[in-house]
Amino acid sequence: MATIYEVAKAAGVSLATVSRVMNNNTPVRQATRTKVLAAMAELGYRPNSIAQSLASNCSNSIGILVSELHGPFYGAMLTGIEAEFRAAGKHVIIAAGHSERETEQDGIEFLKSRNCDALILHVEAVSDDYLIELAQGDTPFVLLNRHIDALADRCISLNNELGGYLATQHLLEQGHRQIAYIAGPMWKTDARERYAGHQRALQEFHCALNTGLFFEGDFRETGGSEGLQSIIASKQPFTAVVCANDEMASGALTTARELGYRVPEDFSVVGFDNVNFAYYTYPKLTTIDYPISAMGHMAARWVLSQVYQQADTEVQQVFEPYLISRDSTHLII
């Protein structure tokens, strides 16, 4: 393998000049840069990225910690982030926290140990106090899908309460009054906020909250399936089901078919997220659009602006959801 010394000799320049060309942090005449790059290509020289990062104090890599690596929601998030950084010549390192406090903390420490220039964190189990203390450290970070007042300038979040409100408002406007609710794990902030929106919509329509039609799910298809079975087994009448995400709505739709129910003729179903499969369920799923890909792009732009000082980078910090009406809901008399 060729060395930097051989590159300098072949190009007829000093080691310092080769270093300036590789790090691109000091002006170099174009003719000189061309000679150095040609020598590197001819010798097959590949810069040592670790050595470069030590020399320039910049690794051009960003650490991303997400709750999970599976599923369309996280795929859309990571795709948005990676696309923004790839266009800027940066690279990403990804870890999963699995919504467990120790695992999330270990993931953050791992990414910091890789000399990441910044972190994008989609974390649910670590406390606000932990993140506030983390902000005092040397590694900048932006929070995705979480808002902390003390860290408001580094949060990219969704108005989850509004999303929960819009889902239930849609059903109430269609005439539904007996509405079941399959929630996400209620220790999670977004699950609580979506349920709070559901409650607000019921209050506005002077519709009583029936806790017997509530089921706490797991944000997965199994939660939707188990939730619908539990609601049916309660033998309480209902004409619609709000699911706190599309995965649970998909599970509910599948179970409804297996049990011989028709959606929306027997009861309507609303999801939340608008992941890519929501259009392809049967029937096509009415849902709340969660612009997670756009939010991923925005988190990346925060890093590009705050860490790499890229000019003309506007950052939107709060996103608004909206309803997408499809075939899984309908008017009732």
C-alpha positions as CSV (number, residue, x, y, z in Angstrom):
1,M,0.0,0.0,0.0
2,A,1.3,3.4,-1.0
3,T,2.2,5.9,1.7
4,I,1.8,9.7,2.0
5,Y,5.6,10.0,1.6
6,E,5.4,8.3,-1.8
7,V,2.6,10.5,-2.9
8,A,4.6,13.6,-2.0
9,K,7.6,12.4,-3.8
10,A,5.6,11.5,-7.0
11,A,3.9,14.8,-7.0
12,G,7.0,16.8,-6.2
13,V,5.5,18.5,-3.2
14,S,5.9,18.5,0.5
15,L,4.1,16.3,3.0
16,A,2.3,19.4,4.3
17,T,0.9,20.1,0.8
18,V,-0.4,16.6,0.4
19,S,-2.1,16.9,3.8
20,R,-3.7,20.2,2.9
21,V,-5.1,18.6,-0.3
22,M,-6.5,15.6,1.6
23,N,-8.1,17.6,4.4
24,N,-9.3,20.4,2.1
25,N,-8.9,22.9,5.0
26,T,-6.4,25.3,3.5
27,P,-6.3,26.9,0.0
28,V,-4.0,25.1,-2.5
29,R,-3.3,26.1,-6.1
30,Q,-5.4,24.1,-8.5
31,A,-2.4,23.0,-10.5
32,T,-0.8,21.7,-7.3
33,R,-4.0,20.0,-6.2
34,T,-4.3,18.3,-9.6
35,K,-0.7,16.9,-9.3
36,V,-1.3,15.5,-5.9
37,L,-4.7,13.9,-6.8
38,A,-3.1,12.4,-9.9
39,A,-0.2,11.0,-7.8
40,M,-2.7,9.5,-5.4
41,A,-4.7,7.9,-8.2
42,E,-1.6,6.5,-9.9
43,L,-0.3,5.0,-6.6
44,G,-3.7,3.8,-5.5
45,Y,-3.3,5.8,-2.3
46,R,-6.2,5.9,0.1
47,P,-6.1,8.3,3.0
48,N,-6.5,6.9,6.5
49,S,-9.8,8.4,7.7
50,I,-8.9,8.0,11.4
51,A,-5.6,9.8,10.9
52,Q,-7.4,12.5,9.0
53,S,-9.9,13.0,11.7
54,L,-7.2,13.3,14.3
55,A,-5.4,15.9,12.3
56,S,-8.4,18.0,11.3
57,N,-10.5,17.4,14.4
58,C,-13.3,16.5,12.0
59,S,-14.4,13.0,11.0
60,N,-17.1,14.0,8.5
61,S,-19.3,11.3,10.2
62,I,-22.5,11.7,12.1
63,G,-23.9,9.2,14.6
64,I,-27.5,8.2,14.5
65,L,-29.3,6.4,17.3
66,V,-32.8,5.1,16.6
67,S,-35.2,3.0,18.6
68,E,-35.3,0.2,16.1
69,L,-33.8,-0.7,12.7
70,H,-36.8,-2.7,11.4
71,G,-40.0,-1.3,9.9
72,P,-41.0,1.3,7.3
73,F,-41.1,4.2,9.8
74,Y,-37.4,3.9,10.7
75,G,-36.5,3.1,7.1
76,A,-38.1,6.4,6.0
77,M,-36.4,8.3,8.8
78,L,-32.9,6.9,8.1
79,T,-33.3,7.3,4.3
80,G,-34.1,11.0,4.8
81,I,-31.1,11.6,7.0
82,E,-28.6,9.6,4.9
83,A,-29.7,11.3,1.7
84,E,-29.1,14.8,3.1
85,F,-25.6,13.8,4.4
86,R,-24.6,11.9,1.3
87,A,-25.3,15.0,-0.8
88,A,-23.0,17.0,1.6
89,G,-20.2,14.5,1.4
90,K,-20.7,13.1,5.0
91,H,-21.2,9.6,6.3
92,V,-23.4,8.1,9.0
93,I,-22.9,5.5,11.7
94,I,-26.1,3.9,13.0
95,A,-26.9,2.3,16.3
96,A,-30.2,1.0,17.9
97,G,-31.4,1.8,21.4
98,H,-34.4,-0.5,21.5
99,S,-36.3,1.9,23.8
100,E,-34.2,0.8,26.8
101,R,-32.4,3.3,29.0
102,E,-29.1,1.4,29.3
103,T,-29.0,0.4,25.7
104,E,-29.7,4.0,24.6
105,Q,-27.0,5.3,26.8
106,D,-24.5,2.6,25.6
107,G,-25.4,3.5,22.0
108,I,-24.7,7.2,22.6
109,E,-21.3,6.4,24.3
110,F,-20.5,4.1,21.3
111,L,-21.2,6.8,18.8
112,K,-19.2,9.4,20.8
113,S,-16.3,7.0,20.9
114,R,-16.3,6.8,17.1
115,N,-15.4,10.5,17.0
116,C,-18.7,11.5,15.4
117,D,-18.9,15.2,14.7
118,A,-22.5,15.2,15.8
119,L,-25.4,12.9,16.8
120,I,-29.0,12.6,15.8
121,L,-30.9,10.9,18.6
122,H,-34.3,9.3,18.4
123,V,-34.4,8.2,22.0
124,E,-37.4,7.4,24.3
125,A,-36.1,5.8,27.5
126,V,-33.3,8.2,28.6
127,S,-34.5,11.0,30.9
128,D,-34.7,14.7,30.0
129,D,-32.1,15.3,32.8
130,Y,-29.7,12.9,31.1
131,L,-30.0,14.7,27.7
132,I,-29.7,18.1,29.3
133,E,-26.5,17.0,31.0
134,L,-25.3,15.5,27.7
135,A,-25.8,18.9,26.0
136,Q,-23.0,20.2,28.2
137,G,-20.5,17.9,26.6
138,D,-18.4,18.3,23.5
139,T,-20.5,16.4,21.0
140,P,-23.4,18.4,19.6
141,F,-26.7,16.5,19.0
142,V,-30.2,17.1,17.8
143,L,-33.3,15.3,19.1
144,L,-35.7,13.8,16.7
145,N,-39.4,13.2,17.6
146,R,-38.9,14.6,21.1
147,H,-39.3,18.1,22.7
148,I,-37.5,19.3,25.8
149,D,-38.1,22.9,26.7
150,A,-34.5,23.3,28.0
151,L,-33.2,22.0,24.7
152,A,-35.8,23.5,22.4
153,D,-33.2,24.8,19.9
154,R,-32.0,21.3,19.1
155,C,-35.4,19.5,18.9
156,I,-37.2,18.4,15.7
157,S,-40.6,17.2,16.8
158,L,-44.1,16.4,15.6
159,N,-47.3,17.8,17.1
160,N,-48.5,14.4,18.2
161,E,-51.4,15.8,20.2
162,L,-52.8,17.4,17.1
163,G,-52.4,14.1,15.2
164,G,-54.4,12.2,17.8
165,Y,-57.1,14.9,17.7
166,L,-57.4,14.9,13.9
167,A,-57.8,11.1,13.8
168,T,-60.7,11.1,16.3
169,Q,-62.2,14.3,14.9
170,H,-62.5,12.7,11.5
171,L,-64.5,9.8,13.0
172,L,-66.7,12.1,15.0
173,E,-67.5,14.3,12.0
174,Q,-68.6,11.1,10.2
175,G,-71.1,10.4,12.9
176,H,-69.2,7.9,15.1
177,R,-69.7,8.2,18.9
178,Q,-68.7,4.8,20.1
179,I,-65.0,4.9,19.4
180,A,-62.4,2.4,20.6
181,Y,-58.8,3.3,21.0
182,I,-55.7,1.1,20.7
183,A,-52.8,3.1,22.2
184,G,-49.0,2.7,22.0
185,P,-47.1,2.0,25.2
186,M,-48.3,4.8,27.5
187,W,-44.8,5.3,29.1
188,K,-43.8,6.8,25.7
189,T,-44.4,10.5,25.3
190,D,-45.8,10.3,21.7
191,A,-48.3,7.6,22.8
192,R,-49.6,9.8,25.6
193,E,-49.8,12.9,23.5
194,R,-51.8,11.1,20.7
195,Y,-54.2,9.7,23.3
196,A,-54.6,13.3,24.8
197,G,-55.6,14.5,21.3
198,H,-58.1,11.7,21.1
199,Q,-59.6,12.8,24.5
200,R,-59.7,16.5,23.4
201,A,-61.7,15.6,20.3
202,L,-64.2,13.6,22.3
203,Q,-64.6,16.5,24.7
204,E,-65.2,19.0,21.9
205,F,-68.0,16.8,20.6
206,H,-69.4,16.3,24.1
207,C,-68.8,12.6,23.7
208,A,-68.1,10.6,26.9
209,L,-64.7,8.7,27.1
210,N,-65.4,5.0,27.5
211,T,-62.3,3.5,29.2
212,G,-63.7,0.0,28.5
213,L,-62.9,0.6,24.8
214,F,-59.2,1.4,25.6
215,F,-56.4,-1.0,25.0
216,E,-52.7,-0.3,25.5
217,G,-50.7,-1.9,22.6
218,D,-47.1,-2.1,21.6
219,F,-46.9,-0.1,18.4
220,R,-46.6,-3.4,16.5
221,E,-49.0,-5.5,14.5
222,T,-49.4,-7.8,17.4
223,G,-50.7,-4.9,19.6
224,G,-53.3,-4.1,17.0
225,S,-54.5,-7.7,16.7
226,E,-54.6,-8.2,20.5
227,G,-56.2,-4.9,21.0
228,L,-59.1,-5.5,18.6
229,Q,-59.7,-9.0,20.1
230,S,-59.8,-7.5,23.6
231,I,-62.2,-4.8,22.5
232,I,-64.5,-7.3,20.8
233,A,-64.3,-9.6,23.8
234,S,-65.5,-6.7,26.1
235,K,-68.9,-7.0,24.2
236,Q,-69.2,-3.2,24.4
237,P,-70.6,-1.7,21.2
238,F,-68.3,0.3,19.0
239,T,-68.4,1.7,15.4
240,A,-64.8,2.8,15.0
241,V,-61.2,2.1,16.2
242,V,-58.4,4.6,16.3
243,C,-55.0,2.9,16.3
244,A,-52.0,5.0,17.5
245,N,-49.9,3.8,14.6
246,D,-50.2,2.1,11.2
247,E,-48.6,-1.1,12.3
248,M,-51.2,-1.7,14.9
249,A,-53.9,-0.6,12.4
250,S,-52.6,-3.2,10.0
251,G,-52.8,-5.9,12.7
252,A,-56.4,-4.8,13.5
253,L,-57.4,-5.0,9.9
254,T,-56.0,-8.5,9.5
255,T,-57.7,-9.7,12.6
256,A,-61.0,-8.1,11.6
257,R,-60.9,-10.1,8.3
258,E,-60.0,-13.3,10.1
259,L,-62.9,-12.9,12.5
260,G,-65.3,-12.2,9.7
261,Y,-65.8,-8.5,10.1
262,R,-65.9,-6.0,7.3
263,V,-64.1,-2.7,7.4
264,P,-65.5,-0.1,7.2
265,E,-69.0,-1.6,7.0
266,D,-68.9,-3.1,10.5
267,F,-66.5,-0.6,12.0
268,S,-64.1,2.1,10.7
269,V,-60.3,2.0,11.4
270,V,-57.9,5.0,11.5
271,G,-54.1,4.7,11.8
272,F,-51.2,7.1,12.4
273,D,-47.9,7.5,10.5
274,N,-48.9,7.1,6.8
275,V,-46.1,4.6,6.2
276,N,-45.7,3.2,2.7
277,F,-47.9,0.1,3.2
278,A,-50.9,2.2,4.4
279,Y,-52.0,2.7,0.8
280,Y,-51.8,-1.0,0.1
281,T,-53.8,-2.5,3.0
282,Y,-57.3,-3.8,2.4
283,P,-59.1,-1.6,2.6
284,K,-56.7,1.3,2.0
285,L,-56.0,2.8,5.4
286,T,-57.2,6.2,6.5
287,T,-54.4,7.6,8.6
288,I,-52.5,10.6,10.0
289,D,-49.5,11.7,7.9
290,Y,-46.3,11.8,10.0
291,P,-43.6,13.4,7.8
292,I,-40.8,11.4,9.3
293,S,-38.6,11.5,6.1
294,A,-38.9,15.3,6.0
295,M,-38.1,15.4,9.7
296,G,-35.0,13.3,9.1
297,H,-33.9,15.7,6.3
298,M,-34.4,18.5,8.7
299,A,-32.4,16.9,11.5
300,A,-29.5,16.5,9.1
301,R,-29.8,20.1,8.0
302,W,-29.6,21.1,11.7
303,V,-26.3,19.3,11.9
304,L,-25.0,20.8,8.6
305,S,-25.9,24.3,9.8
306,Q,-24.8,24.1,13.4
307,V,-21.8,21.8,13.1
308,Y,-20.5,22.3,9.6
309,Q,-21.6,26.0,9.3
310,Q,-23.3,25.5,6.0
311,A,-25.0,28.7,5.0
312,D,-28.6,29.2,3.8
313,T,-29.8,26.2,5.8
314,E,-33.2,26.9,7.3
315,V,-34.4,24.5,10.0
316,Q,-38.1,23.8,10.8
317,Q,-38.3,22.5,14.3
318,V,-42.0,21.6,14.7
319,F,-44.0,19.7,12.1
320,E,-47.8,19.5,11.8
321,P,-49.6,16.2,10.9
322,Y,-52.6,16.0,8.7
323,L,-55.4,13.5,7.9
324,I,-55.3,11.3,4.8
325,S,-58.8,9.9,4.2
326,R,-58.9,6.6,2.4
327,D,-61.2,3.6,2.4
328,S,-61.1,2.3,6.0
329,T,-63.6,4.9,7.3
330,H,-67.1,6.0,6.2
331,L,-70.1,8.0,7.2
332,I,-72.7,6.4,9.5
333,I,-76.3,7.4,9.8
